[in-house]
Amino acid sequence: MKTKISSILAFVFHPLWMVTYFSIMCFIANPILFPYDSFGGNKHLWLILGFSTFFLPAISVWLMKMIGFVDSIQLETKNERIGPIMVTIILYFWTFITFRHNNGFPEPVKIALLAATISMSLTFLLNLFSKISIHSIGSMSFLCLVVYLIFRYKVFYWSFPFLFGLSLNVHYVVIIAFCIAMVGAVGSLRMYQKAHKMDEILGGYFIGFISVMFGCFIFSSYFS
């Protein structure tokens, strides 16, 4: 039972979801950044992001498993991760380049795509020496992007949809605290699953942090 729950949680917090999750957080924080002020009105954006940043990388791993390029979709060894990481880098960079000047894509989402490309590129290089935790990279990147979003756009109160058409206003400190808890939970989960050692978890946190820092700097310097 515990194994099933941990597997479900690992899927829910899979790093391939993080760009899509962050784009939804952007909409909740500041709908003005998007072409339409309704969630359904922006469905084309969710579909593009979900398809290019989750579905295509995920299906590529499945295909590699089918042809025997990898032994497990869990990518348990460093060698198994090389192909999927390369595919992910290409897909993320392609998505960023395609939409970097598209006004329908909010600036924070473009930064998230660039940061994800940087983090995967660093992971590819570091994979030669260490099986660094990509889950940790994704969760820390998400935290840093949310903090950037809060202070860049001064979103100090977040309005979440609630029951009967009501909304629930949440202070930004609660949002940050929740994200920090998520980062810790993801690292603990991967340790519990014996997927990584502590240094691989901490290394992932560091890569996630600097990837967002570099992403913000590069985007503001060359693409804004």
PyMOL commands that place a pseudoatom at each C-alpha (Angstrom):
pseudoatom trace, name=CA, resn=MET, resi=1, chain=A, elem=C, hetatm=0, pos=[0.000, 0.000, 0.000]
pseudoatom trace, name=CA, resn=LYS, resi=2, chain=A, elem=C, hetatm=0, pos=[2.777, 2.435, 0.959]
pseudoatom trace, name=CA, resn=THR, resi=3, chain=A, elem=C, hetatm=0, pos=[4.627, 1.602, -2.247]
pseudoatom trace, name=CA, resn=LYS, resi=4, chain=A, elem=C, hetatm=0, pos=[1.540, 2.372, -4.340]
pseudoatom trace, name=CA, resn=ILE, resi=5, chain=A, elem=C, hetatm=0, pos=[0.976, 5.681, -2.549]
pseudoatom trace, name=CA, resn=SER, resi=6, chain=A, elem=C, hetatm=0, pos=[4.614, 6.694, -2.971]
pseudoatom trace, name=CA, resn=SER, resi=7, chain=A, elem=C, hetatm=0, pos=[4.453, 5.810, -6.684]
pseudoatom trace, name=CA, resn=ILE, resi=8, chain=A, elem=C, hetatm=0, pos=[1.313, 7.916, -7.128]
pseudoatom trace, name=CA, resn=LEU, resi=9, chain=A, elem=C, hetatm=0, pos=[2.915, 10.858, -5.325]
pseudoatom trace, name=CA, resn=ALA, resi=10, chain=A, elem=C, hetatm=0, pos=[6.082, 10.506, -7.418]
pseudoatom trace, name=CA, resn=PHE, resi=11, chain=A, elem=C, hetatm=0, pos=[3.891, 10.730, -10.533]
pseudoatom trace, name=CA, resn=VAL, resi=12, chain=A, elem=C, hetatm=0, pos=[1.881, 13.723, -9.264]
pseudoatom trace, name=CA, resn=PHE, resi=13, chain=A, elem=C, hetatm=0, pos=[5.090, 15.598, -8.422]
pseudoatom trace, name=CA, resn=HIS, resi=14, chain=A, elem=C, hetatm=0, pos=[6.943, 14.406, -11.506]
pseudoatom trace, name=CA, resn=PRO, resi=15, chain=A, elem=C, hetatm=0, pos=[9.224, 17.182, -12.829]
pseudoatom trace, name=CA, resn=LEU, resi=16, chain=A, elem=C, hetatm=0, pos=[7.673, 16.979, -16.292]
pseudoatom trace, name=CA, resn=TRP, resi=17, chain=A, elem=C, hetatm=0, pos=[4.469, 18.411, -14.798]
pseudoatom trace, name=CA, resn=MET, resi=18, chain=A, elem=C, hetatm=0, pos=[6.137, 21.439, -13.223]
pseudoatom trace, name=CA, resn=VAL, resi=19, chain=A, elem=C, hetatm=0, pos=[5.931, 23.866, -16.164]
pseudoatom trace, name=CA, resn=THR, resi=20, chain=A, elem=C, hetatm=0, pos=[2.221, 23.123, -16.580]
pseudoatom trace, name=CA, resn=TYR, resi=21, chain=A, elem=C, hetatm=0, pos=[1.614, 23.420, -12.824]
pseudoatom trace, name=CA, resn=PHE, resi=22, chain=A, elem=C, hetatm=0, pos=[3.471, 26.724, -12.753]
pseudoatom trace, name=CA, resn=SER, resi=23, chain=A, elem=C, hetatm=0, pos=[1.483, 28.114, -15.692]
pseudoatom trace, name=CA, resn=ILE, resi=24, chain=A, elem=C, hetatm=0, pos=[-1.726, 27.343, -13.775]
pseudoatom trace, name=CA, resn=MET, resi=25, chain=A, elem=C, hetatm=0, pos=[-0.290, 29.104, -10.709]
pseudoatom trace, name=CA, resn=CYS, resi=26, chain=A, elem=C, hetatm=0, pos=[0.476, 32.094, -12.954]
pseudoatom trace, name=CA, resn=PHE, resi=27, chain=A, elem=C, hetatm=0, pos=[-3.149, 32.205, -14.058]
pseudoatom trace, name=CA, resn=ILE, resi=28, chain=A, elem=C, hetatm=0, pos=[-4.420, 32.050, -10.482]
pseudoatom trace, name=CA, resn=ALA, resi=29, chain=A, elem=C, hetatm=0, pos=[-1.970, 34.755, -9.405]
pseudoatom trace, name=CA, resn=ASN, resi=30, chain=A, elem=C, hetatm=0, pos=[-2.489, 37.169, -12.294]
pseudoatom trace, name=CA, resn=PRO, resi=31, chain=A, elem=C, hetatm=0, pos=[-5.040, 36.278, -15.023]
pseudoatom trace, name=CA, resn=ILE, resi=32, chain=A, elem=C, hetatm=0, pos=[-4.228, 39.574, -16.788]
pseudoatom trace, name=CA, resn=LEU, resi=33, chain=A, elem=C, hetatm=0, pos=[-1.026, 37.971, -18.073]
pseudoatom trace, name=CA, resn=PHE, resi=34, chain=A, elem=C, hetatm=0, pos=[-3.089, 35.590, -20.210]
pseudoatom trace, name=CA, resn=PRO, resi=35, chain=A, elem=C, hetatm=0, pos=[-5.090, 36.186, -23.412]
pseudoatom trace, name=CA, resn=TYR, resi=36, chain=A, elem=C, hetatm=0, pos=[-8.377, 35.241, -21.697]
pseudoatom trace, name=CA, resn=ASP, resi=37, chain=A, elem=C, hetatm=0, pos=[-9.549, 35.790, -18.131]
pseudoatom trace, name=CA, resn=SER, resi=38, chain=A, elem=C, hetatm=0, pos=[-11.198, 32.363, -17.865]
pseudoatom trace, name=CA, resn=PHE, resi=39, chain=A, elem=C, hetatm=0, pos=[-9.383, 29.092, -17.322]
pseudoatom trace, name=CA, resn=GLY, resi=40, chain=A, elem=C, hetatm=0, pos=[-11.200, 27.401, -20.202]
pseudoatom trace, name=CA, resn=GLY, resi=41, chain=A, elem=C, hetatm=0, pos=[-10.450, 30.283, -22.536]
pseudoatom trace, name=CA, resn=ASN, resi=42, chain=A, elem=C, hetatm=0, pos=[-6.748, 29.497, -22.286]
pseudoatom trace, name=CA, resn=LYS, resi=43, chain=A, elem=C, hetatm=0, pos=[-7.140, 25.777, -22.936]
pseudoatom trace, name=CA, resn=HIS, resi=44, chain=A, elem=C, hetatm=0, pos=[-4.925, 26.009, -26.025]
pseudoatom trace, name=CA, resn=LEU, resi=45, chain=A, elem=C, hetatm=0, pos=[-2.030, 27.094, -23.798]
pseudoatom trace, name=CA, resn=TRP, resi=46, chain=A, elem=C, hetatm=0, pos=[-2.552, 24.262, -21.286]
pseudoatom trace, name=CA, resn=LEU, resi=47, chain=A, elem=C, hetatm=0, pos=[-2.757, 21.766, -24.155]
pseudoatom trace, name=CA, resn=ILE, resi=48, chain=A, elem=C, hetatm=0, pos=[0.431, 23.030, -25.807]
pseudoatom trace, name=CA, resn=LEU, resi=49, chain=A, elem=C, hetatm=0, pos=[2.367, 22.988, -22.542]
pseudoatom trace, name=CA, resn=GLY, resi=50, chain=A, elem=C, hetatm=0, pos=[1.018, 19.626, -21.427]
pseudoatom trace, name=CA, resn=PHE, resi=51, chain=A, elem=C, hetatm=0, pos=[1.714, 18.071, -24.833]
pseudoatom trace, name=CA, resn=SER, resi=52, chain=A, elem=C, hetatm=0, pos=[5.230, 19.444, -25.347]
pseudoatom trace, name=CA, resn=THR, resi=53, chain=A, elem=C, hetatm=0, pos=[6.550, 19.359, -21.767]
pseudoatom trace, name=CA, resn=PHE, resi=54, chain=A, elem=C, hetatm=0, pos=[4.896, 16.205, -20.417]
pseudoatom trace, name=CA, resn=PHE, resi=55, chain=A, elem=C, hetatm=0, pos=[3.283, 13.964, -23.030]
pseudoatom trace, name=CA, resn=LEU, resi=56, chain=A, elem=C, hetatm=0, pos=[6.046, 13.983, -25.665]
pseudoatom trace, name=CA, resn=PRO, resi=57, chain=A, elem=C, hetatm=0, pos=[8.924, 13.422, -23.194]
pseudoatom trace, name=CA, resn=ALA, resi=58, chain=A, elem=C, hetatm=0, pos=[6.892, 10.721, -21.421]
pseudoatom trace, name=CA, resn=ILE, resi=59, chain=A, elem=C, hetatm=0, pos=[5.970, 8.932, -24.644]
pseudoatom trace, name=CA, resn=SER, resi=60, chain=A, elem=C, hetatm=0, pos=[9.607, 9.048, -25.748]
pseudoatom trace, name=CA, resn=VAL, resi=61, chain=A, elem=C, hetatm=0, pos=[10.599, 7.133, -22.601]
pseudoatom trace, name=CA, resn=TRP, resi=62, chain=A, elem=C, hetatm=0, pos=[7.868, 4.569, -23.275]
pseudoatom trace, name=CA, resn=LEU, resi=63, chain=A, elem=C, hetatm=0, pos=[9.088, 4.133, -26.871]
pseudoatom trace, name=CA, resn=MET, resi=64, chain=A, elem=C, hetatm=0, pos=[12.672, 3.709, -25.658]
pseudoatom trace, name=CA, resn=LYS, resi=65, chain=A, elem=C, hetatm=0, pos=[11.420, 1.032, -23.283]
pseudoatom trace, name=CA, resn=MET, resi=66, chain=A, elem=C, hetatm=0, pos=[9.575, -0.724, -26.128]
pseudoatom trace, name=CA, resn=ILE, resi=67, chain=A, elem=C, hetatm=0, pos=[12.670, -0.882, -28.355]
pseudoatom trace, name=CA, resn=GLY, resi=68, chain=A, elem=C, hetatm=0, pos=[14.925, -1.926, -25.483]
pseudoatom trace, name=CA, resn=PHE, resi=69, chain=A, elem=C, hetatm=0, pos=[16.912, 1.314, -25.270]
pseudoatom trace, name=CA, resn=VAL, resi=70, chain=A, elem=C, hetatm=0, pos=[16.090, 1.520, -21.554]
pseudoatom trace, name=CA, resn=ASP, resi=71, chain=A, elem=C, hetatm=0, pos=[15.242, -1.308, -19.175]
pseudoatom trace, name=CA, resn=SER, resi=72, chain=A, elem=C, hetatm=0, pos=[12.703, 0.585, -17.076]
pseudoatom trace, name=CA, resn=ILE, resi=73, chain=A, elem=C, hetatm=0, pos=[10.579, 3.711, -17.402]
pseudoatom trace, name=CA, resn=GLN, resi=74, chain=A, elem=C, hetatm=0, pos=[11.859, 4.571, -13.919]
pseudoatom trace, name=CA, resn=LEU, resi=75, chain=A, elem=C, hetatm=0, pos=[15.290, 5.231, -15.501]
pseudoatom trace, name=CA, resn=GLU, resi=76, chain=A, elem=C, hetatm=0, pos=[17.109, 3.718, -12.556]
pseudoatom trace, name=CA, resn=THR, resi=77, chain=A, elem=C, hetatm=0, pos=[20.658, 4.067, -13.904]
pseudoatom trace, name=CA, resn=LYS, resi=78, chain=A, elem=C, hetatm=0, pos=[22.686, 7.013, -15.204]
pseudoatom trace, name=CA, resn=ASN, resi=79, chain=A, elem=C, hetatm=0, pos=[23.064, 5.445, -18.645]
pseudoatom trace, name=CA, resn=GLU, resi=80, chain=A, elem=C, hetatm=0, pos=[19.311, 4.960, -19.017]
pseudoatom trace, name=CA, resn=ARG, resi=81, chain=A, elem=C, hetatm=0, pos=[18.703, 8.651, -18.371]
pseudoatom trace, name=CA, resn=ILE, resi=82, chain=A, elem=C, hetatm=0, pos=[20.919, 9.935, -21.217]
pseudoatom trace, name=CA, resn=GLY, resi=83, chain=A, elem=C, hetatm=0, pos=[18.433, 9.466, -24.094]
pseudoatom trace, name=CA, resn=PRO, resi=84, chain=A, elem=C, hetatm=0, pos=[15.320, 10.758, -22.285]
pseudoatom trace, name=CA, resn=ILE, resi=85, chain=A, elem=C, hetatm=0, pos=[17.197, 13.800, -20.949]
pseudoatom trace, name=CA, resn=MET, resi=86, chain=A, elem=C, hetatm=0, pos=[18.425, 14.679, -24.458]
pseudoatom trace, name=CA, resn=VAL, resi=87, chain=A, elem=C, hetatm=0, pos=[14.894, 14.391, -25.857]
pseudoatom trace, name=CA, resn=THR, resi=88, chain=A, elem=C, hetatm=0, pos=[13.525, 16.553, -23.031]
pseudoatom trace, name=CA, resn=ILE, resi=89, chain=A, elem=C, hetatm=0, pos=[16.154, 19.255, -23.618]
pseudoatom trace, name=CA, resn=ILE, resi=90, chain=A, elem=C, hetatm=0, pos=[15.274, 19.396, -27.326]
pseudoatom trace, name=CA, resn=LEU, resi=91, chain=A, elem=C, hetatm=0, pos=[11.514, 19.537, -26.693]
pseudoatom trace, name=CA, resn=TYR, resi=92, chain=A, elem=C, hetatm=0, pos=[11.731, 22.189, -23.964]
pseudoatom trace, name=CA, resn=PHE, resi=93, chain=A, elem=C, hetatm=0, pos=[14.120, 24.371, -25.953]
pseudoatom trace, name=CA, resn=TRP, resi=94, chain=A, elem=C, hetatm=0, pos=[11.984, 24.000, -29.090]
pseudoatom trace, name=CA, resn=THR, resi=95, chain=A, elem=C, hetatm=0, pos=[8.880, 25.064, -27.141]
pseudoatom trace, name=CA, resn=PHE, resi=96, chain=A, elem=C, hetatm=0, pos=[10.704, 28.066, -25.685]
pseudoatom trace, name=CA, resn=ILE, resi=97, chain=A, elem=C, hetatm=0, pos=[12.139, 29.190, -29.044]
pseudoatom trace, name=CA, resn=THR, resi=98, chain=A, elem=C, hetatm=0, pos=[8.773, 28.758, -30.770]
pseudoatom trace, name=CA, resn=PHE, resi=99, chain=A, elem=C, hetatm=0, pos=[6.829, 30.859, -28.269]
pseudoatom trace, name=CA, resn=ARG, resi=100, chain=A, elem=C, hetatm=0, pos=[9.423, 33.288, -26.918]
pseudoatom trace, name=CA, resn=HIS, resi=101, chain=A, elem=C, hetatm=0, pos=[7.913, 36.199, -28.897]
pseudoatom trace, name=CA, resn=ASN, resi=102, chain=A, elem=C, hetatm=0, pos=[4.310, 34.998, -28.659]
pseudoatom trace, name=CA, resn=ASN, resi=103, chain=A, elem=C, hetatm=0, pos=[2.250, 37.449, -26.586]
pseudoatom trace, name=CA, resn=GLY, resi=104, chain=A, elem=C, hetatm=0, pos=[-0.191, 34.655, -25.789]
pseudoatom trace, name=CA, resn=PHE, resi=105, chain=A, elem=C, hetatm=0, pos=[2.475, 33.059, -23.603]
pseudoatom trace, name=CA, resn=PRO, resi=106, chain=A, elem=C, hetatm=0, pos=[3.026, 35.031, -20.372]
pseudoatom trace, name=CA, resn=GLU, resi=107, chain=A, elem=C, hetatm=0, pos=[6.597, 36.045, -19.556]
pseudoatom trace, name=CA, resn=PRO, resi=108, chain=A, elem=C, hetatm=0, pos=[6.830, 33.868, -16.388]
pseudoatom trace, name=CA, resn=VAL, resi=109, chain=A, elem=C, hetatm=0, pos=[5.865, 30.774, -18.407]
pseudoatom trace, name=CA, resn=LYS, resi=110, chain=A, elem=C, hetatm=0, pos=[8.581, 31.544, -20.962]
pseudoatom trace, name=CA, resn=ILE, resi=111, chain=A, elem=C, hetatm=0, pos=[11.084, 31.908, -18.121]
pseudoatom trace, name=CA, resn=ALA, resi=112, chain=A, elem=C, hetatm=0, pos=[9.909, 28.570, -16.706]
pseudoatom trace, name=CA, resn=LEU, resi=113, chain=A, elem=C, hetatm=0, pos=[10.532, 26.903, -20.082]
pseudoatom trace, name=CA, resn=LEU, resi=114, chain=A, elem=C, hetatm=0, pos=[13.990, 28.465, -20.336]
pseudoatom trace, name=CA, resn=ALA, resi=115, chain=A, elem=C, hetatm=0, pos=[14.838, 27.485, -16.747]
pseudoatom trace, name=CA, resn=ALA, resi=116, chain=A, elem=C, hetatm=0, pos=[13.656, 23.923, -17.418]
pseudoatom trace, name=CA, resn=THR, resi=117, chain=A, elem=C, hetatm=0, pos=[15.879, 23.757, -20.510]
pseudoatom trace, name=CA, resn=ILE, resi=118, chain=A, elem=C, hetatm=0, pos=[18.857, 25.005, -18.496]
pseudoatom trace, name=CA, resn=SER, resi=119, chain=A, elem=C, hetatm=0, pos=[18.201, 22.570, -15.642]
pseudoatom trace, name=CA, resn=MET, resi=120, chain=A, elem=C, hetatm=0, pos=[17.967, 19.594, -18.013]
pseudoatom trace, name=CA, resn=SER, resi=121, chain=A, elem=C, hetatm=0, pos=[21.160, 20.669, -19.782]
pseudoatom trace, name=CA, resn=LEU, resi=122, chain=A, elem=C, hetatm=0, pos=[23.003, 20.853, -16.453]
pseudoatom trace, name=CA, resn=THR, resi=123, chain=A, elem=C, hetatm=0, pos=[21.514, 17.503, -15.467]
pseudoatom trace, name=CA, resn=PHE, resi=124, chain=A, elem=C, hetatm=0, pos=[22.810, 15.977, -18.701]
pseudoatom trace, name=CA, resn=LEU, resi=125, chain=A, elem=C, hetatm=0, pos=[26.346, 17.174, -17.906]
pseudoatom trace, name=CA, resn=LEU, resi=126, chain=A, elem=C, hetatm=0, pos=[26.232, 16.189, -14.237]
pseudoatom trace, name=CA, resn=ASN, resi=127, chain=A, elem=C, hetatm=0, pos=[24.750, 12.796, -15.109]
pseudoatom trace, name=CA, resn=LEU, resi=128, chain=A, elem=C, hetatm=0, pos=[28.263, 11.786, -16.147]
pseudoatom trace, name=CA, resn=PHE, resi=129, chain=A, elem=C, hetatm=0, pos=[29.266, 11.932, -12.488]
pseudoatom trace, name=CA, resn=SER, resi=130, chain=A, elem=C, hetatm=0, pos=[26.101, 11.648, -10.405]
pseudoatom trace, name=CA, resn=LYS, resi=131, chain=A, elem=C, hetatm=0, pos=[22.519, 10.380, -10.692]
pseudoatom trace, name=CA, resn=ILE, resi=132, chain=A, elem=C, hetatm=0, pos=[21.214, 13.740, -9.538]
pseudoatom trace, name=CA, resn=SER, resi=133, chain=A, elem=C, hetatm=0, pos=[17.542, 13.874, -8.547]
pseudoatom trace, name=CA, resn=ILE, resi=134, chain=A, elem=C, hetatm=0, pos=[15.423, 15.389, -11.309]
pseudoatom trace, name=CA, resn=HIS, resi=135, chain=A, elem=C, hetatm=0, pos=[12.422, 15.386, -8.947]
pseudoatom trace, name=CA, resn=SER, resi=136, chain=A, elem=C, hetatm=0, pos=[14.384, 17.646, -6.596]
pseudoatom trace, name=CA, resn=ILE, resi=137, chain=A, elem=C, hetatm=0, pos=[15.349, 19.910, -9.487]
pseudoatom trace, name=CA, resn=GLY, resi=138, chain=A, elem=C, hetatm=0, pos=[11.725, 20.236, -10.560]
pseudoatom trace, name=CA, resn=SER, resi=139, chain=A, elem=C, hetatm=0, pos=[10.351, 20.951, -7.090]
pseudoatom trace, name=CA, resn=MET, resi=140, chain=A, elem=C, hetatm=0, pos=[13.009, 23.564, -6.251]
pseudoatom trace, name=CA, resn=SER, resi=141, chain=A, elem=C, hetatm=0, pos=[12.572, 25.224, -9.649]
pseudoatom trace, name=CA, resn=PHE, resi=142, chain=A, elem=C, hetatm=0, pos=[8.839, 25.414, -8.989]
pseudoatom trace, name=CA, resn=LEU, resi=143, chain=A, elem=C, hetatm=0, pos=[9.420, 27.048, -5.591]
pseudoatom trace, name=CA, resn=CYS, resi=144, chain=A, elem=C, hetatm=0, pos=[11.844, 29.616, -7.031]
pseudoatom trace, name=CA, resn=LEU, resi=145, chain=A, elem=C, hetatm=0, pos=[9.505, 30.422, -9.920]
pseudoatom trace, name=CA, resn=VAL, resi=146, chain=A, elem=C, hetatm=0, pos=[6.585, 30.970, -7.542]
pseudoatom trace, name=CA, resn=VAL, resi=147, chain=A, elem=C, hetatm=0, pos=[8.716, 33.303, -5.397]
pseudoatom trace, name=CA, resn=TYR, resi=148, chain=A, elem=C, hetatm=0, pos=[9.738, 35.176, -8.564]
pseudoatom trace, name=CA, resn=LEU, resi=149, chain=A, elem=C, hetatm=0, pos=[6.087, 35.445, -9.604]
pseudoatom trace, name=CA, resn=ILE, resi=150, chain=A, elem=C, hetatm=0, pos=[5.027, 36.800, -6.212]
pseudoatom trace, name=CA, resn=PHE, resi=151, chain=A, elem=C, hetatm=0, pos=[7.604, 39.565, -6.007]
pseudoatom trace, name=CA, resn=ARG, resi=152, chain=A, elem=C, hetatm=0, pos=[7.859, 40.385, -9.723]
pseudoatom trace, name=CA, resn=TYR, resi=153, chain=A, elem=C, hetatm=0, pos=[4.112, 41.020, -9.994]
pseudoatom trace, name=CA, resn=LYS, resi=154, chain=A, elem=C, hetatm=0, pos=[3.467, 41.879, -6.318]
pseudoatom trace, name=CA, resn=VAL, resi=155, chain=A, elem=C, hetatm=0, pos=[0.908, 39.102, -5.893]
pseudoatom trace, name=CA, resn=PHE, resi=156, chain=A, elem=C, hetatm=0, pos=[0.631, 39.182, -2.116]
pseudoatom trace, name=CA, resn=TYR, resi=157, chain=A, elem=C, hetatm=0, pos=[-2.862, 37.657, -1.959]
pseudoatom trace, name=CA, resn=TRP, resi=158, chain=A, elem=C, hetatm=0, pos=[-3.909, 34.722, -4.099]
pseudoatom trace, name=CA, resn=SER, resi=159, chain=A, elem=C, hetatm=0, pos=[-7.555, 34.097, -4.916]
pseudoatom trace, name=CA, resn=PHE, resi=160, chain=A, elem=C, hetatm=0, pos=[-8.370, 30.397, -5.313]
pseudoatom trace, name=CA, resn=PRO, resi=161, chain=A, elem=C, hetatm=0, pos=[-11.771, 29.148, -6.570]
pseudoatom trace, name=CA, resn=PHE, resi=162, chain=A, elem=C, hetatm=0, pos=[-13.841, 27.758, -3.695]
pseudoatom trace, name=CA, resn=LEU, resi=163, chain=A, elem=C, hetatm=0, pos=[-17.322, 26.333, -3.133]
pseudoatom trace, name=CA, resn=PHE, resi=164, chain=A, elem=C, hetatm=0, pos=[-20.519, 27.865, -4.544]
pseudoatom trace, name=CA, resn=GLY, resi=165, chain=A, elem=C, hetatm=0, pos=[-18.693, 30.345, -6.736]
pseudoatom trace, name=CA, resn=LEU, resi=166, chain=A, elem=C, hetatm=0, pos=[-16.821, 31.837, -3.796]
pseudoatom trace, name=CA, resn=SER, resi=167, chain=A, elem=C, hetatm=0, pos=[-13.085, 32.438, -3.723]
pseudoatom trace, name=CA, resn=LEU, resi=168, chain=A, elem=C, hetatm=0, pos=[-10.538, 31.779, -1.005]
pseudoatom trace, name=CA, resn=ASN, resi=169, chain=A, elem=C, hetatm=0, pos=[-7.909, 34.486, -0.474]
pseudoatom trace, name=CA, resn=VAL, resi=170, chain=A, elem=C, hetatm=0, pos=[-4.542, 33.140, 0.652]
pseudoatom trace, name=CA, resn=HIS, resi=171, chain=A, elem=C, hetatm=0, pos=[-1.569, 35.220, 1.821]
pseudoatom trace, name=CA, resn=TYR, resi=172, chain=A, elem=C, hetatm=0, pos=[1.642, 34.764, -0.161]
pseudoatom trace, name=CA, resn=VAL, resi=173, chain=A, elem=C, hetatm=0, pos=[3.508, 33.516, 2.935]
pseudoatom trace, name=CA, resn=VAL, resi=174, chain=A, elem=C, hetatm=0, pos=[1.161, 30.509, 3.033]
pseudoatom trace, name=CA, resn=ILE, resi=175, chain=A, elem=C, hetatm=0, pos=[1.830, 29.859, -0.667]
pseudoatom trace, name=CA, resn=ILE, resi=176, chain=A, elem=C, hetatm=0, pos=[5.596, 29.947, -0.147]
pseudoatom trace, name=CA, resn=ALA, resi=177, chain=A, elem=C, hetatm=0, pos=[5.325, 27.753, 2.967]
pseudoatom trace, name=CA, resn=PHE, resi=178, chain=A, elem=C, hetatm=0, pos=[3.283, 25.195, 1.010]
pseudoatom trace, name=CA, resn=CYS, resi=179, chain=A, elem=C, hetatm=0, pos=[5.865, 25.154, -1.800]
pseudoatom trace, name=CA, resn=ILE, resi=180, chain=A, elem=C, hetatm=0, pos=[8.717, 24.719, 0.698]
pseudoatom trace, name=CA, resn=ALA, resi=181, chain=A, elem=C, hetatm=0, pos=[6.831, 21.815, 2.278]
pseudoatom trace, name=CA, resn=MET, resi=182, chain=A, elem=C, hetatm=0, pos=[6.377, 20.303, -1.186]
pseudoatom trace, name=CA, resn=VAL, resi=183, chain=A, elem=C, hetatm=0, pos=[10.111, 20.597, -1.886]
pseudoatom trace, name=CA, resn=GLY, resi=184, chain=A, elem=C, hetatm=0, pos=[10.907, 18.796, 1.371]
pseudoatom trace, name=CA, resn=ALA, resi=185, chain=A, elem=C, hetatm=0, pos=[8.238, 16.166, 0.769]
pseudoatom trace, name=CA, resn=VAL, resi=186, chain=A, elem=C, hetatm=0, pos=[9.523, 15.394, -2.735]
pseudoatom trace, name=CA, resn=GLY, resi=187, chain=A, elem=C, hetatm=0, pos=[13.081, 14.939, -1.473]
pseudoatom trace, name=CA, resn=SER, resi=188, chain=A, elem=C, hetatm=0, pos=[11.901, 12.750, 1.399]
pseudoatom trace, name=CA, resn=LEU, resi=189, chain=A, elem=C, hetatm=0, pos=[9.764, 10.698, -0.974]
pseudoatom trace, name=CA, resn=ARG, resi=190, chain=A, elem=C, hetatm=0, pos=[12.692, 9.973, -3.273]
pseudoatom trace, name=CA, resn=MET, resi=191, chain=A, elem=C, hetatm=0, pos=[14.818, 9.015, -0.274]
pseudoatom trace, name=CA, resn=TYR, resi=192, chain=A, elem=C, hetatm=0, pos=[12.037, 6.728, 0.978]
pseudoatom trace, name=CA, resn=GLN, resi=193, chain=A, elem=C, hetatm=0, pos=[11.862, 5.058, -2.434]
pseudoatom trace, name=CA, resn=LYS, resi=194, chain=A, elem=C, hetatm=0, pos=[15.656, 4.597, -2.279]
pseudoatom trace, name=CA, resn=ALA, resi=195, chain=A, elem=C, hetatm=0, pos=[15.854, 6.260, -5.690]
pseudoatom trace, name=CA, resn=HIS, resi=196, chain=A, elem=C, hetatm=0, pos=[18.555, 8.715, -4.601]
pseudoatom trace, name=CA, resn=LYS, resi=197, chain=A, elem=C, hetatm=0, pos=[21.120, 9.461, -1.931]
pseudoatom trace, name=CA, resn=MET, resi=198, chain=A, elem=C, hetatm=0, pos=[21.101, 12.654, 0.133]
pseudoatom trace, name=CA, resn=ASP, resi=199, chain=A, elem=C, hetatm=0, pos=[23.818, 14.351, -1.927]
pseudoatom trace, name=CA, resn=GLU, resi=200, chain=A, elem=C, hetatm=0, pos=[21.828, 13.694, -5.116]
pseudoatom trace, name=CA, resn=ILE, resi=201, chain=A, elem=C, hetatm=0, pos=[18.736, 15.258, -3.538]
pseudoatom trace, name=CA, resn=LEU, resi=202, chain=A, elem=C, hetatm=0, pos=[20.629, 18.335, -2.322]
pseudoatom trace, name=CA, resn=GLY, resi=203, chain=A, elem=C, hetatm=0, pos=[22.428, 18.624, -5.651]
pseudoatom trace, name=CA, resn=GLY, resi=204, chain=A, elem=C, hetatm=0, pos=[19.042, 18.651, -7.364]
pseudoatom trace, name=CA, resn=TYR, resi=205, chain=A, elem=C, hetatm=0, pos=[17.861, 21.483, -5.132]
pseudoatom trace, name=CA, resn=PHE, resi=206, chain=A, elem=C, hetatm=0, pos=[20.958, 23.502, -6.026]
pseudoatom trace, name=CA, resn=ILE, resi=207, chain=A, elem=C, hetatm=0, pos=[20.552, 22.916, -9.765]
pseudoatom trace, name=CA, resn=GLY, resi=208, chain=A, elem=C, hetatm=0, pos=[16.872, 23.886, -9.562]
pseudoatom trace, name=CA, resn=PHE, resi=209, chain=A, elem=C, hetatm=0, pos=[17.771, 27.141, -7.798]
pseudoatom trace, name=CA, resn=ILE, resi=210, chain=A, elem=C, hetatm=0, pos=[20.551, 28.266, -10.131]
pseudoatom trace, name=CA, resn=SER, resi=211, chain=A, elem=C, hetatm=0, pos=[18.579, 27.247, -13.235]
pseudoatom trace, name=CA, resn=VAL, resi=212, chain=A, elem=C, hetatm=0, pos=[15.800, 29.680, -12.347]
pseudoatom trace, name=CA, resn=MET, resi=213, chain=A, elem=C, hetatm=0, pos=[18.342, 32.397, -11.508]
pseudoatom trace, name=CA, resn=PHE, resi=214, chain=A, elem=C, hetatm=0, pos=[20.071, 31.910, -14.869]
pseudoatom trace, name=CA, resn=GLY, resi=215, chain=A, elem=C, hetatm=0, pos=[16.724, 31.662, -16.648]
pseudoatom trace, name=CA, resn=CYS, resi=216, chain=A, elem=C, hetatm=0, pos=[15.530, 34.998, -15.242]
pseudoatom trace, name=CA, resn=PHE, resi=217, chain=A, elem=C, hetatm=0, pos=[18.834, 36.696, -16.058]
pseudoatom trace, name=CA, resn=ILE, resi=218, chain=A, elem=C, hetatm=0, pos=[19.133, 35.341, -19.605]
pseudoatom trace, name=CA, resn=PHE, resi=219, chain=A, elem=C, hetatm=0, pos=[15.498, 36.077, -20.454]
pseudoatom trace, name=CA, resn=SER, resi=220, chain=A, elem=C, hetatm=0, pos=[15.622, 39.653, -19.142]
pseudoatom trace, name=CA, resn=SER, resi=221, chain=A, elem=C, hetatm=0, pos=[18.949, 40.270, -20.906]
pseudoatom trace, name=CA, resn=TYR, resi=222, chain=A, elem=C, hetatm=0, pos=[18.240, 38.758, -24.322]
pseudoatom trace, name=CA, resn=PHE, resi=223, chain=A, elem=C, hetatm=0, pos=[14.552, 37.979, -24.819]
pseudoatom trace, name=CA, resn=SER, resi=224, chain=A, elem=C, hetatm=0, pos=[12.440, 40.582, -22.994]
for i in range(1, 224): cmd.bond("trace and resi %d" % i, "trace and resi %d" % (i + 1))
show_as sticks, trace
zoom trace
